[in-house]
Each structure stands twice: as C-alpha cells, then as structure tokens.
Amino acid sequence: MVGGDSVRPTEVALVETSSPNSYNGTLKEVALGLFMATINSVPAGEFVVRVAGKNIFSKPSNGLFQRRSSTKLQASNVTITTQADGTLVPGTNFTLTFTVATTGSGGVFNITVSNDRSFVMTNVPSSLTLARGGSAKGTVTLAVPINTTSGSDVEAESPGGADSNYAVLRLSVVALVTDITPPGCKVVRVNANCSANCMLSSWDLSANMTDGNGSGIQSVAIRQGNGSLSTSTVLDRGVNVTQAFYRASCCFPKVELVVVDAVGNVGTCFRSLNATVSQSTNATSNITIINSNNSAECCPFLPVFFWLIVGTSLFYQYMQL
C-alpha cells in the first residue's frame, strides 16, 4: 500500500467481482509494518483484494480506511506436479517426469521449457492434450554437465493463453568420486640442534606429500605443534609433490601435519624429537600415515544445487479492469 507507514491493516478479504460474496482471511504481523495474510480458499471466478484498517496518525477517533486492488485476479485451473526419481550425476543424462492437470476445460496445452545454465535438453514436448478435468504426463531429458550449477523452468499454458502455471523442484547434484585413497605424507629430513635451554634453540623438518593419480592436494596444516609451516609444489616424474617445511622451538618437540585432498581424504605425518638431539638426519622413522574417520568419502555433495522450476500450486492471472 502506498503510504503504508501511516496505516495498520486489520482485515483482508477476497471479494468476487460477480457477487457480494467475500472470503475473509487472517493477518499476522511478521515484522514491523509487514503483514502476512492467510486465506483458506479462493473464489473460483474473478475477484479483487480488499484491505481495511486504521490510520494510526488520524486525529478523528474513527480514522478507518479501506482499499481494493486495482486489478482483477483469478485462481489458475492448471496445476503441475513433478518428482525427481534418482539423483543428478555430472556427465550423465537425467529424465524428469511431470504431470499437468486442469480442473477447467480441456484442449491442447502449450509447454514451455527454458534453462538458464545452457543445459542440453531433449524429448521436450511442445504441448500436451488434456480432457476436461483431466491430466497428462510429459518428460524432459537433461544432459548434466560435469560442473553443474543449473537452474531450469517449465511452464504450461492453456489454449488461447487464458491460464498458465508452473512448479518448482530443487535437486541436489551428486558427483561420483573414484578417489578414496588418502594422500601420502613422508618426512624426508629432520635437522635439530637442541641445547639444554630449549628456548635458545630450534629444529626443523621437511616432508613430501603426494596424492598420486588422485584428486590433488588441497591443503596442508599443523594439527599438533607450535611452529611455522611453508609449502611449495614441484613436478617429480609427472607427479605433483607438495614440499612442506616446518620450523619450531625445541621447547615444542612434537609436530603432526595434516594433508587433505580435493575430495576430503586425509593423511597425516607425525614426528617427535628425542629428549636431546644434536644432529641432522634423513629420517623416515616415527612416521605414520593415518586416515581420519572421513578419510574416504564417496559421492560428496557439490557446493551447487539444481533448480528445476515447473511452477507453484497456485498462479494468479492478472487482468485489467
């Protein structure tokens, strides 16, 4: 409502244009100055919306107001329902079945399918024939790209364009993962020169981390220890190797590094110095490769969703007075 800051609605109703019959609703304030109307049923024919309330800044004690919508509305006789059978897998085709039904007259209903992510779609019907009060099914096949972010819509329009509707379906995209092996982490060198006063000395280690033919190393972090960590990547005989360098005070003689690949597999390597160490070694002892509880995950959800829009259960056709 224009100038709605000065009014407070108290009543809402749908009023038939062909009779004085009205369908009253209830109002609930969901935020300051924002109201939600609930109406259990709507007229079968054309109707307008009537709102009544009070002008909170009006000086007269009866500062009431009433407004009607300037357009005629009509509930849709067309409904579209759809249900996804299965999941969307990148790089495959997905077939979706939908049903168009009408409570009004039958005829040839035009079907419009669009896609805002440039999906390749096949087997899309241009129309469906419905008997009076009947229904018909249609299908659409979607070629799901490897990197799916998606969004599509399907609409149905009655003969002559007098009525239309659409439905909404949200589908998750699931990627099949063949990499279930955690990355490897190997300590290749330890250099320690720790004195009796640990605060005056430090130690360091170097480790190589690889994921073979897997999804690739995503991150390296310190799980245990209080030192600095730096990484670099080199190519060794066609395999990417992440080289980690860790340095810490001798007061912190333990370190555990965690390496995670692109699909969530986890590997770790651990090193603990002896009580007194004054040497430089090429060491592979005291090294463990540990899988966390979720080190092998199959089929994680991509950070995207597929939106298929085939309408709402109710659509209003706007007509000029």
Summary of the structure (lengths in Angstrom):
residues: 321
radius of gyration: 33.2
end to end distance: 18.8
largest distance: 98.9
contacts: 929
relative contact order: 0.16
helix: 3%
strand: 56%
